[in-house]
Structures are given as structure tokens and as C-alpha cells.
């Protein structure tokens, strides 16, 4: 089975840091925008947590994870697999 492509954890971390360190301080404390930003932060934390659970399940089943840094990496990976299959 091919490795499972997943985003690198740094993508979540960068978004969370931006939202927590900069975006939150740009809006009023009791505004609707603040509530939405808080909700977005919680959603990102849940997504990272869910991905970690998926990674654990994959590890238990012996499925490798391929952490991706960009969409270009996926295109390069697909081309490499195609080259190998053509050989």
C-alpha cells in the first residue's frame, strides 16, 4: 500500500500561531469576529488532534504516512511513482 499523504503538522502550528498571536489581538474582545476566530482556533486544534489519531491508527496497521509540505510535492511524488511503474 502506498504511504498515506497527510499535511505536515507545521501547517496547523503556523495557522494556530498566527491566529493566537496576531489575529486575536486585532479584534474587539467581545465581538462576533472574536467568537469566530476562537471557533476557528478550536476547529484547527480538533483537526490536528484527529490527524494524530489517524496517524496512530495507521502506525498500528503498518501503513506509512507521507507528510506533505506543499501540493507541488504531491505532483512530484505522483510523477515519481509513474516513472517507477513504467520501468
Residue pairs with C-beta under 8 A, 6 or more apart in sequence:
1 63
2 81
3 63
3 64
3 65
3 66
4 54
4 58
4 63
4 64
4 65
4 66
5 66
5 68
5 74
5 77
6 51
6 54
6 55
6 65
6 66
6 67
6 68
7 51
7 67
7 68
8 67
8 68
8 69
9 48
9 51
9 67
10 69
12 44
12 47
12 48
12 51
15 44
16 41
16 44
16 45
16 48
19 37
19 40
19 41
19 44
20 41
23 37
24 34
24 37
24 38
27 33
27 34
27 37
28 34
55 65
58 64
58 65
59 65
66 77
68 74
